[in-house]
Amino acid sequence: MGAAFQATVICLILLHGCNAAAQDDEWKSATATYSKETDGSIIIEGACGYGDLHRSSYGKYSAGLSSMLFNRGSTCGSCFEVRCVDHILWCLQGSPSVTLTATDFCPPNYGLPADYGGWCNFPRAHFEMSKAAFAEIAEKRADIVPVQYRRVKCERSGAIRFTVYGTSFYYQVLITNVGSDGEVVGVKVKGSKTGWIPMGRNWGQNWQCNLNLSGQPLSFEVTTSTGRTVTSYNVAPPTWRFGQTFQGKQF
């Protein structure tokens, strides 16, 4: 009786903590700069593995995070509301905000001081934004601006997407366009000849298992950091091929 009660309390505490991480009303302090891409957007493949960010639906509202926020890739896909504050010259009037998706890692540069070039040095919280998104909160002439940020729910259009890669005995899936808190912490795959198989994080939002699933329809179970799970049955037909993308359910 006592053990069961204790386990229940622990589960409730963990769930509350996860929900708090997914959506936090408290604004926290950070800094922001922008990447000088030619079209004003971050479109190159980043540390989360999303590839072309326009094709994966994130586009200009993407950001590279310092290691303090990136959390070794587990934060990939999560959403942050960011606004410029406390700088009368650089912040736009009214402190408008943008919502960004974590798509990349901003590496530290310990050869430079944290307040002069080493913006992403631990333990700083920093956002490397696209030029287009940065221009919605601050003057583009600014090199770096003080910002406030908070975690918010991700509003996505359409379904969760599963892109499959691998070889005959190595199976990998890239998961994109995840709603709710956007932060995937667990993935399972199921073929018609298997039970549910847990997958391990390879890097970013690429998940893998060492198994031959060829010729089987594929189902996926995705769990986010809030503890919510969505199951998409038979999203890929038995004739699926590596490099294809399939759509499942959405949170």
VOGU-3710 file (C-alpha; in Angstrom, 3 decimals, decimal comma):
1> mgaafqatvi> 0,000/0,000/0,000  2,770/2,422/1,020  4,921/1,464/-1,992  2,007/1,894/-4,397  1,219/5,334/-2,962  4,873/6,354/-3,223  5,056/5,231/-6,859  1,915/7,218/-7,660  3,365/10,349/-6,065  6,613/9,949/-8,029
11> clillhgcna> 4,709/9,529/-11,306  2,637/12,641/-10,616  5,747/14,665/-9,804  7,463/13,526/-12,990  4,435/14,271/-15,123  4,022/17,724/-13,604  7,678/18,471/-14,228  7,434/17,421/-17,877  4,331/19,528/-18,460  6,058/22,517/-16,908
21> aaqddewksa> 8,955/22,078/-19,339  6,631/21,891/-22,335  4,810/25,121/-21,562  6,275/27,620/-19,115  4,554/30,929/-18,341  7,712/32,296/-16,749  9,934/34,376/-19,023  13,671/33,685/-18,732  16,637/35,767/-19,870  18,882/34,974/-22,836
31> tatysketdg> 20,533/36,628/-25,838  19,995/36,314/-29,584  21,933/36,849/-32,802  21,126/35,892/-36,388  22,691/33,781/-39,095  23,449/35,738/-42,262  21,919/33,383/-44,832  21,396/34,870/-48,291  17,607/34,506/-48,320  17,099/35,465/-44,691
41> siiiegacgy> 16,359/31,929/-43,549  18,267/29,062/-42,022  17,890/26,329/-44,641  20,943/24,132/-44,193  20,960/20,834/-42,364  21,575/21,292/-38,663  22,359/19,179/-35,632  18,767/17,956/-35,321  18,935/16,223/-38,705  15,953/17,954/-40,309
51> gdlhrssygk> 17,732/18,766/-43,566  16,147/21,510/-45,691  14,123/23,392/-43,092  11,633/24,713/-45,617  10,778/21,194/-46,756  10,462/20,047/-43,142  8,052/22,975/-42,521  10,210/24,923/-40,022  11,643/27,493/-42,443  12,701/30,893/-41,160
61> ysaglssmlf> 11,235/30,295/-37,686  14,109/27,996/-36,762  16,928/28,484/-34,308  20,215/27,055/-33,166  20,430/26,728/-29,387  23,389/26,999/-27,054  24,307/23,821/-25,184  22,464/25,110/-22,117  19,197/24,878/-24,087  20,049/22,189/-26,655
71> nrgstcgscf> 20,425/19,461/-24,025  22,422/17,127/-26,294  19,717/17,153/-28,928  16,728/16,136/-26,842  15,271/19,654/-27,231  15,122/19,307/-31,045  11,627/20,098/-32,292  10,518/22,008/-29,201  9,136/25,532/-29,476  10,182/28,764/-27,795
81> evrcvdhilw> 8,513/32,147/-27,758  11,221/34,829/-27,920  11,028/38,611/-27,559  13,641/41,384/-27,497  13,766/43,372/-24,238  15,682/46,084/-22,406  17,363/47,760/-25,372  15,766/50,985/-26,577  17,944/51,183/-29,716  17,669/47,613/-31,016
91> clqgspsvtl> 14,357/46,164/-29,762  11,281/46,875/-31,876  8,586/48,967/-30,236  6,178/46,956/-28,111  8,568/43,977/-27,838  6,783/41,722/-30,371  7,559/38,015/-30,079  8,193/35,146/-32,489  7,824/31,413/-31,936  10,883/29,397/-32,939
101> tatdfcppny> 11,535/25,691/-33,378  14,816/24,233/-32,112  16,522/22,821/-35,216  20,261/23,208/-34,627  23,077/23,487/-32,111  25,027/26,691/-31,589  28,498/25,446/-30,591  30,557/27,176/-27,917  33,684/29,130/-28,757  35,795/29,134/-25,629
111> glpadyggwc> 38,523/31,088/-27,438  36,305/34,151/-27,023  34,800/35,619/-23,857  31,140/34,835/-23,238  30,177/38,500/-23,511  32,134/39,121/-26,728  31,747/36,464/-29,403  31,373/33,411/-27,202  27,614/33,827/-27,113  26,956/30,089/-27,001
121> nfprahfems> 29,499/29,262/-24,316  28,118/27,257/-21,403  26,154/28,186/-19,316  24,744/30,994/-21,480  21,237/30,674/-22,920  21,425/31,854/-26,528  19,372/31,670/-29,745  20,991/31,790/-33,201  18,013/32,896/-35,311  17,398/33,369/-39,017
131> kaafaeiaek> 17,794/36,942/-40,216  14,120/37,083/-41,226  12,847/35,986/-37,816  15,321/38,244/-35,993  13,992/41,215/-37,967  10,541/40,625/-36,470  11,770/41,387/-32,951  14,828/43,638/-33,379  16,713/45,936/-35,741  18,875/43,963/-38,183
141> radivpvqyr> 21,769/46,339/-37,521  22,149/44,842/-34,054  24,844/42,230/-33,572  23,337/40,762/-30,415  20,266/41,650/-28,354  18,958/40,714/-24,908  15,821/38,579/-25,114  13,349/36,756/-22,949  12,097/33,293/-23,828  9,670/30,642/-22,647
151> rvkcersgai> 8,656/27,176/-23,782  5,327/27,023/-25,602  3,244/24,387/-27,337  4,071/23,776/-30,985  1,281/24,582/-33,416  1,815/22,374/-36,463  -0,052/22,118/-39,742  -0,730/18,553/-40,828  0,453/15,247/-39,435  3,645/13,927/-37,864
161> rftvygtsfy> 6,061/12,868/-40,615  8,257/9,779/-40,653  11,181/9,628/-43,119  12,854/6,226/-43,277  16,528/5,521/-43,963  18,923/2,633/-43,510  20,050/-0,690/-44,942  18,658/-4,216/-44,864  19,661/-4,665/-41,197  19,812/-1,084/-39,992
171> yqvlitnvgs> 16,617/0,946/-39,757  16,416/4,680/-39,007  13,521/7,133/-38,960  13,587/10,935/-38,882  10,565/12,375/-37,076  9,391/15,881/-37,966  6,401/18,216/-37,616  5,560/17,078/-34,092  2,881/19,109/-32,309  2,181/19,508/-28,590
181> dgevvgvkvk> 5,519/20,157/-26,841  7,429/18,968/-29,930  10,138/17,259/-27,875  10,215/13,540/-28,685  11,667/11,390/-25,907  10,626/7,914/-27,037  9,849/6,077/-30,281  8,693/2,534/-31,021  8,226/0,822/-34,377  6,135/-2,218/-35,235
191> gsktgwipmg> 6,048/-4,378/-38,336  3,417/-6,957/-39,207  5,809/-9,707/-38,049  7,049/-8,021/-34,855  5,810/-6,596/-31,607  6,536/-3,017/-30,550  10,302/-2,412/-30,754  11,856/0,512/-28,811  14,177/2,659/-30,919  17,248/4,505/-29,666
201> rnwgqnwqcn> 18,138/8,102/-30,428  20,935/8,214/-32,985  21,267/11,997/-33,172  18,819/14,875/-33,088  15,420/13,444/-34,005  16,831/10,435/-35,873  15,869/7,169/-34,188  17,258/3,724/-34,984  17,088/-0,017/-34,403  19,103/-2,925/-35,807
211> lnlsgqplsf> 16,394/-4,910/-37,532  15,228/-5,904/-41,000  11,703/-4,554/-41,438  11,557/-4,845/-45,237  8,269/-6,025/-46,713  6,254/-5,205/-43,599  3,746/-2,377/-43,058  5,101/-0,062/-40,366  3,416/1,494/-37,349  4,957/4,066/-34,998
221> evttstgrtv> 4,441/5,115/-31,405  5,781/8,555/-30,468  6,075/9,849/-26,894  6,841/13,470/-25,999  8,387/14,959/-22,872  4,946/15,613/-21,384  4,307/11,861/-21,339  1,740/12,042/-24,132  1,814/9,236/-26,697  0,302/9,007/-30,158
231> tsynvapptw> 0,179/5,760/-32,154  0,048/5,744/-35,955  -0,888/2,336/-37,359  0,252/1,081/-40,783  1,511/4,477/-41,962  3,994/2,842/-44,352  2,773/0,083/-46,716  4,685/-3,202/-47,179  6,253/-1,716/-50,334  7,936/1,213/-48,519
241> rfgqtfqgkq> 11,447/2,211/-49,602  14,298/4,038/-47,870  14,146/7,786/-48,425  10,347/7,931/-48,444  8,287/10,057/-46,050  4,981/8,951/-44,538  2,392/10,793/-42,466  0,860/9,567/-39,224  -1,412/11,028/-36,601  -0,852/14,334/-34,799
251> f> -1,117/15,274/-31,126
//
